[in-house]
Amino acid sequence: MTQQRVLVTGASGFIGLHCIDQLLKAGYPVRGTLRTMSRQDEIRKALGEPGDQLEFAEADLMKDEGWAEAVAGCEYVLHVASPFPPTEPKHEDDLIIPARDGALRLLRAAKAGGVKRVVLTSSMAAISYDPKKPNSYVYSESDWTNPNDKGIGAYIKSKTVAERAAWDFVEAEGGPELAVINPGAVLGPLLGPDYSTSGDMVKLLMDKAMPACPRIGFGMVDVRDVAAAHVAAMTVPEAAGERFLCCLDHIWLQDVAKILDTKYGPEGWKIPTGALPSFVVRFGALFDATLKRTKPMLGREMHVDNSHIRKVLNWQPHSNEEMVIAMADSMIALGVVSKG
């Protein structure tokens, strides 16, 4: 049993919960941060009652209080916590400031507390949003989203600004070591009722909440593979100072629907697999906030080179089919979706 305690911020979140699960199974004692301690029992239940190998600390990204205590005695930190609302905020600073200041607050506490390495959860949003690049362009870790580009949403800006701020801090302060994971749209099995905002695509398709599929696509990744990347980046020597593009290549939403229809259609689920014309989305975006958020993605492909994470972290991801079905199966089991 290793004694190198790991702090995981955002312990109740979809990625955070899977990171804790894998760390505990690998023998690490874990401390998870929560904004309110009332969720402790829920998390312990989701993780199969892990006993005294898991403890919690109360800390908020927007407050200094609690962070020194949270990092105390920890060799590593997985900084997973970051706001990701389902809709655009009234003002972009409602996302940008908590993401940036929260990352800096955590890094300052980690440096003061003698933490060896921090693994930061960023996003493909910080890499791949460049409307000037053609659909044939292949993104890698050398690419950065320009947060000042017209049409870039608040979430994309927040992840880009926060990651830049983290790298600048470590360079200026000389530590702690930093590694960054940049996941795409995160799917995969739920350990509890919380799931990523990306998981809404599966829920909407299973609930038949959309009549057809708009021409949008993503680079997707299984939450189990995101967690595995965090754990590997924590200890692999070559990961220090590196960022890791963490997703598979582009897939259209319509193809996700077809995966679901093939599996669940014979069981009576009505999955919308048709194509929603783009002009309908553009018109609807005039009145609907969700469609407005979707509009910039119409027809846009995101091809990626994930050879770096495969080589350095020995990353062996699940397939698109595996992560989609795993998420749908767990949503059905937990009552998140129903045939209606």
N, C-alpha and C positions, 0 to 999 in steps of 0.2 A: 504494500500500500504506500503510494507516494505521499509525501507531506507537503508538496508544493501547492498551496491553496490558490484557487483561481476565483477571481471576482467576475461575475457575469452581470452586466447592467441590462435592465429591461427583462428581468427574469420571467415575467408572466407572458411575454410576447411569443409569437409563433417561432421565430428563429431562436430566441433566447432559451425557450423551453427545450428545444432540441439540442442546443449546445450544452446545457446543463445535463441532459440525459446522457449524452455521449461522454462527457467528462466524468460523471459518476461511474459509468460502466468501465472507464479506463482507470479508475481508482483514485481520481483526484478529489480531495475535499473542496467543496464549492460554497461560495457566498454569493447570493443573488440580491440585486437591489430592486426595491419596490417603492413606488410613490406612496403606497399605503400598505401597511402590514396586514390588512384584513384579508389579503389574497393568499396568505401562506398555506392554509389548509387545502385550498383548491389546487395549488401547485404541487404540494406533496402527494395529493391523491393522483394527479395526472402522471406523476413520476413513479408511482408504485410504492409510496411511503419509504423514501430513501434513508430515514433515520438521521443520526447526527452527522452524517457526511455532508448534509446540506443545511446551511443556515441563511438567514436573511438580514439585510440592513436597509433602513429606510433612507432614501435619498432622492432628490428631485433635480433634474437637469438645470432648472432655473434658480436653484438655491445653493449657496456654498455649504450650508449645514449638512453634516452627515457623510461627506465624501472622504474626509480624513479617516474616519472610523471605518468606512466601507473598504478602503484599500489596505488598511492596516494588516500586516502579516501576509499579504498576497504577493506571490511571485509573478503572476500574470494577471492581465485584465482582458476580457473580451468585452469591448464596448459596443454592444448591440443596440442599446436604446436610442431611438430617434423618432420624432413624430412623423406619421404617415397617414393623414386623414383621407377618407373616401372621396371628399370633394375639395375643390379649391377654397382656401381660406379667404376671408374678406380682405386681408392685407397679407402680402407675401412675407413680411417680417414676422408674422405669427408662426411661420415655419422656420424661416432662415435663422432668426435669432436663437431659438431654443436649440436647433441642431448645431450651429457654430459654437455658441457659448457653452452648451453642454459638453461638447467634445473638448474644448479648451479647459473647462472646469475639471473634467475627469483627468486630462493629461497633467495639469498642474498638481492635482492631488497624487497622481501616480508617481510623478517625479519626486515630490516631497516625501512620499512613503516608501521610496526605494524599490518600486516595481521594476522588474527586469524588462518586460515587453508588454506592449499593448497591441491587441489586434482590433482594428476598427472596422465596423460594418459600414461600408459606403454603399454604392449602388452603380449599376450600369448607367444610371441616369447621369453620373459624373463623367462618363466616358463617351457615350454614343449619340448625344443629341446635337447633331450638326446638320441643319437643313441644307447647307451648301454641298454636302458630300452626296455622290450618286448612290443609288441602291446597290451598286456592285461593290462599293467600298467595304473593306474588311477591317473591323475595329480591333485594336489591341490595347495593352496597358499603356502604350505611349500616347494614346488619344485622351483629350480632355474636352468636356462640354464647355462652351463659352456661355456663362450665365447671363451675359448681356445681349445675347441674340434675341431678336424679336420673336415672340411666340413661345419662349421657354417658360414653363409653368413654375409655380412656387416650390413644389416638391423637388423638381430637377435642380433649381437654383440652390435649394437648401442643402442637398447632398453634395453638390459641387463645391459650394462655399465652405461647408464644414470640413470636407476632406482636404481642400487646399489649406485651410487654417491649421489643421492637424499637422500636415507636413511642414508648414512654416514654423510652427511651435517647436517641433522636434529639432529642426535644423538650427533654430536660434538658441535653444536651451541645451542642446547636446544630449537629449534623451527624454524619456526612455526610448528603447528600441520600438519601432513602429512597423507593423505590417497591416495592409489594408485588403479587405475582401470586397469585391464589387459584384454582387449578385444581380442576375436578371430578375424576371418575374418568378416569384418563389411559390411553387406548388408542393405537393407531397402530403403525407399523412398528418392529420391533426392528432395531437396528444390531449387536447382539451377543446373547448368551444371556440377559443380565439384562433383566428387564421389571418394570413397576410391579406392586405388589400388586393393583391394580385389574385388571390383565391376567389374573389368575387366573380371572375370570369367563369369559373366552374359552377359556382352557385347559380349565377344568372342563367347559364345554359341548362342546368339540371332543373331549375324551377320554371324554365321556359318563360323567363321574364323579358326576353327580347324576341321579336318575330323572326329575325334572321341575323346573320353575322356580318357586321361591317368589315370592310377590307382593312383590318389592322392586324399586326403581328408583333411577336416578341422573341427575345431569346429567353427561354425558360430554364429553371433549375429546381431540382428536388431539395426541399428543406434539409433532408438528411445529408445531402452533399454539401450544402452551405455550412452546416454544423461541422462536418468532417474537415472542411477547408479551414475553418477557424481553429480547430484543435491542432491540426497539422502546422498551421502558420504560427502557432504559439511556441512551438519547440524546434522546428526545423531551422538550423542555423542560417541557411541561405535565404530564409524568408524575411529576415530583418531588412528594412528599407525598401521592401518590394510591395507593389500592388498586384492583385490577382483578379483578372477578368473571370467571373464565375458563372457561366451559363453555357447552354448548348446553342447551336446555330438557330437562325430565324425559323419560326413556324407561324402560319396564319391562324387566326382565331377559328376560321372555318374548319381547319384541319383538327384543331382541338375538339370541336363539336363532333366531327366524324369519329374521332377516337371514342368519345362518350357514347355516340349512337351505336357504334359497333358492339360495345360491351353491354349497354343498358337498354338499347332499343328493344331487343328480344324479351326483356323483362317488363316491358310496358311503359318505359320512360319515353316521353316525347321530347326529343332533343332537336332544336332548330338548326338545321345544317345548310339552309339556303343562304344565298348572298344578299346582303342589304345594299342596295345601290348607294354609292357615295354621295350623290346629290341629295338623297333623303337625309343622310347624316349632316351634311352641310346646312341644309334648311332647318333641321331640328335643332342644330347648335345655336340658332338664333333665340331659341326659347328654353332650351334644356341645358343645365350646367354640366351634366354628365357627358352629353354629346359634344358640348363645347370643349371639354377636356380631351375627348377622343379625336376631334377634328384634325389636329396637327399630325396625328399618326397615320391618317388615311393613306394607304398605298405605299407606306414607307417600310423598307426592309432593313434589317439590322443583322448583318453577317459578322461573325466574330472568329478570331483566332484564339482558341483557349489552350494552345500548346504549352504556354508558360506555367499555368497552374497544374497541368498534367505532369509536367517534368519535375518541377521544384517540389510540389506537395504530393506527388504520386496520386493525383486526383483521378478517380474512376467513377464517373457519374452514372446515375440511373438514366434511362431513356425518357423521352417525352411521354411515351405511352405509359410507362411505369409510374411516373409522377402524377399524371392526370388521373389514372385509375386509383392510385393510392389515396389521393385527395378525395375523390368522389366516394370511394368506399367508406372512408372515415366520416365524411359528411353525412352519409346515409346512416351510419351506425350511431352517430351522435345526435341525429334528428335535425341537423342544420338544413337539410333539403328534404323535400317530400314530393311524391308524384302528383299531389294536389287533387 
